[in-house]
Amino acid sequence: NAGAFFYDDELELEKEFTDVVNAINGPESEQNLRFYPLIKRLKPEDGSVAMQEQACDLIDNGVAAIFGPSSKAASDIIALVCNNTGIPHIEFDVSDEEHLEEKPNHQMTVNLYPSQVILSKAYADIVQNFGWRKFTIVYDADDVKATARLQDLLQLREVHNDVVRVRKFQKDDDYRVMWKSIRGERRVVLDCAPELLTEVLNASTEFGLTGQFNHIFLTNLETYTDNLEELAADNETFAVNITAARLLLNPEPPAYTHPHGYVIQRDNILYETNETPRTLLHDLIHDAVHLFVQSWQNASYFYPERMSVPRITCDFAASGGRTWAMGRYLARLMKGTSGVNSTAFRTSSLQFDDDGQRITFNIEVYDPLDGISIAVWDPRGQITQLNVDAKVQKKMIYRVATRIGPPYFSYNETAVELNMTGNALYQGYAVDLIGAIANEVGFEYQFVPVADQQYGKYDKETKQWNGIIGEIINNDAHMGICDLTITQARKKAVDFTVPFMQLGVSILAYKSPHVEKPLNAYLLPFGGEVWIWILISVFVVTFLKTIVARIAQMDWENPHPCNSDPEVLENMWHIHNTGWLSVASIMTAGCDILPKSPQVRMFEATWWIFAIIIANSYTANLAAFLTNSKMEGSIANLKDLSGQKKVKFGTIYGGSTYNLLADSNETVYRLAFNLMNNDDPSAYTKDNLEGVERVQKNRGDYMFLMETTTLEYHRELHCDLRSVGEKFGEKHYAIAVPFGAEYRSNLSVAILKLSERGQLYDLKQKWWKNPDANCFEEPDPDATPDMTFEELRGIFYTLYVGIFIAFLIGIIEFLVYVQQVALEERLTFKAAFNKEIRFVLCVWNNKKPIVAGTPVSSLRTTPRRSLDKSLERTPKSGRRIVLGRSSEEMRESPRASGSGSNSSSAAKNPAAQREARV
């Protein structure tokens, strides 16, 4: 026996229960096990005492389980009786959430209705998936269970009280009062009983809450039983987007009955009849009976001898008698049941926790007007989209608000001449973009240019929006597209798709006509005075280097290294070589002759430093002067523009750039905004075209702040325009749609697909690049000014210091040498100095004769072995170098490099020695 409780007005549920039991029993000829339904009818006035008596009566009749009653019962007495006797108790309607102290008294109870805690989480996930940031929760104050299933959404109000509002109503109230308090709200979460839904929604019509761009989410799981399509048919203004939630059912209906009045979608075909509608409780009763029968069959398989009719009474259990042991076993089997992918149950994913609460189920989000499934929520919190394109397939022409402004939207001159109408009359980037999106999503559209040609600005006095934003707010357009920037103020009034273009703000300025470079352009990296100083430095350094090299004794070398006893020493550093080395160094060409003495090396190293810096500075600036035009003026960014008063600047009044500067707290932005406000005449324009014309007309005395994309377009059209500085204030263009527009996600998906395929880039190239443009290209707009002597004076000073140090070393060495000569020749220091300095100044004489008495220091370059032999042949007091005589004179004198005998005779001949000294 299977007992059940039903109220007098629940005959349909009672019939469902008996039909399911009979269907399970099957034909009598095939019956191995038969269940007998025992039904007790309740009246609304029945209290806990009456229900207890009837429950005990069922137990006395040997029922193996008790089903019900529905949520109309105000007491849990049935659960308590079953818990005391060990009889399984199966509920199929919503019940109050159990408190911790109540759980021990409900151990025999299993409820197939979804847990209110999990259901609340599902609603929160669905609303979050909608992308709602601001909405109002409306529920019936008389429904004590409403707060439980809305608790996750109600908790959002505690955190975001300014964006999540809560309103309550009661039956027979004037619902208009409640709707009036949220006039203008576009997103509503409505928890309402099906029998009140039509009346409640009707009352919201006069407050604009059922308009085309509003969205209402119905949380009652039995909303589908109400005929909302009749409400939409009777009210022409009823165009609100309604979505509802219900338990996801298996596609196949029960074999014993038909889905009377219940809309089922199978193979994209909707079936329904005009008979009594089937509700959620019908399906839950079906699953409850099947759950019990399945558990009984499983228990009978393992314990066939113990699965008999229970013989127990309420009085026996109350007096301390034993309860039905197999009843508790059946309860455990039912709680452990997994109904995932099972065809025996109508509702999918049937699982319970240890307390008998159903924690696993799927929620189907659907359109109750069309019966189309939109998405499915699963217990993991994931939402799977279904039939994304089904809503768009409605025969509807979308009005697209826009404004005239190339390259985004303009009139097609050819179409105007041919008197064409409709969308063929327009051309531009926005026209092609909407056409591509429409082909991707599948909808028809019509362009509607706004009369005031404005993007959308909020008037604080009238509290109204103008332009494209105003058209959308007033429900005169379904979407808006042009160079419409996403701003914080606009996001509070309308919604936006994902951006289709990223940009910034830059400065549009006038560019003087390009002037061809002169023939001497290669000299432009340095100023004229720098070139003069370089030439002077080359000549002076050449001469001074020659003098220093002649002073240095180490640079006097043996011209014939094989001759160990040369007649003369030679210095390679004459004017030609020093000049060549100086020029080769500054030209970075290198040279194969290098000095040896420290002072000359110091001199040359200083010159190399000078030459490297000069050469690199010239090279770095030469390319810029040969390829770039000079920047007109000193304005390189918004800060420079705001720091001067000669050049005026402005932007579109009320546009996104205007709002960027007006709302910013940055010093430069605020300064620029104040300067534009104080200009007379006004620096603002009504559109970009007027700004471009003012820049061209004023020829450098006016600059215009505009989006980089539009700036690039006008630069392609006009060769006398240029961009100044880096872009600032990152922005995005997107399509504006009303709040709650269900097609927003479809538009965003289409934009992303176009971007991935590169079509957005192709569209921009099509409308931005001008194939007929013949403007001079400027690879780098930054200027490179002339480098003056003041900027390079440090290099010259370094050269001078190095030369001074080299000369100081050379002079000290020269004076030491003169002192040695004076001692050897027994001359005064002055006479020796005059004689040696005269020879040094004879820069054309590069050979120095060697005679007896030459200081050893002057022979450092002579090979050591030859030097030793020379010192052996000639006494130290008899060797010296004769200064002041030419090589021709030395050749006429007796050669010191003769044979050994001649040298010996010469040494013995005093007359020869005197002649040699002369």
Secondary structure, 3 states (H helix, E strand, C coil): CEEEEEECCCHHHHHHHHHHHHHHHCCHHHCCCCCCEEEEEECCCCCHHHHHHHHHHHHHCCCCEEECCCCCCCCCHHHHHHHHHCCCEEECCCCCCCCCCCHHHHCCEEEEEECHHHHHHHHHHHHHHHCCCCEEEEEECCCCCHHHHCHHHHHHHHHCCCCEEEEEECCCCCHHHHHHCCCCCCEEEEECCHHHHHHHHHHCHHHCCCCCCCEEEECCCCHHHCCHHHHHHHCCCCCCEEEEEEECECCCCCCCCCCCCCCEEECCEEECCCCCCCCHHHHHHHHHHHHHHHHHHHHHHHCCCCCCCCCCCHHHHHCCCCCCHHHHHHHHHHHCCCCCCCCCCCECCCEECCCCEEEECCEEEEECCCCEEEEEECCCCCEEECCCCCCCCCCCEEEEEECCECCCEEECHHHHHCCCCHHHHEECHHHHHHHHHHHHHCCEEEEEECCCCCCCCEECCCCEECHHHHHHHCCCCCEECCCCECCHHHHCCCEECCCCEEEEEEEEEECCCCCCCCHHHHHCCECHHHHHHHHHHHHHHHHHHHHHHHHCHHHEECCCCCCCCCCEEEECCCHHHHHHHHHHHHCCCCCCCCCCCHHHHHHHHHHHHHHHHHHHHHHHHHHHHHHCCCCCCCCCCHHHHHCCCCCEEECECCCHHHHHHHHCCCHHHHHHHHHHHHCCCCCCECCHHHHHHHHHHHCCCEEEEEEHHHHHHHHHHCCCEEEEEEEEEEEEECCEECCCCCCHHHHHHHHHHHHHCCHHHHHHHHHHCCCCCCCCCCCCCCCCCCECHHHHHHHHHHHHHHHHHHHHHHHHHHHHHHHHHHHHCCCCHHHHHHHHHHHHHCCCCCEEECECECCHHHHCCCCHHHHHHHHHHCCHHHCECCCCCCHHHHHHCCCCCCCHHHHHHHHHCHHHHHHHHC
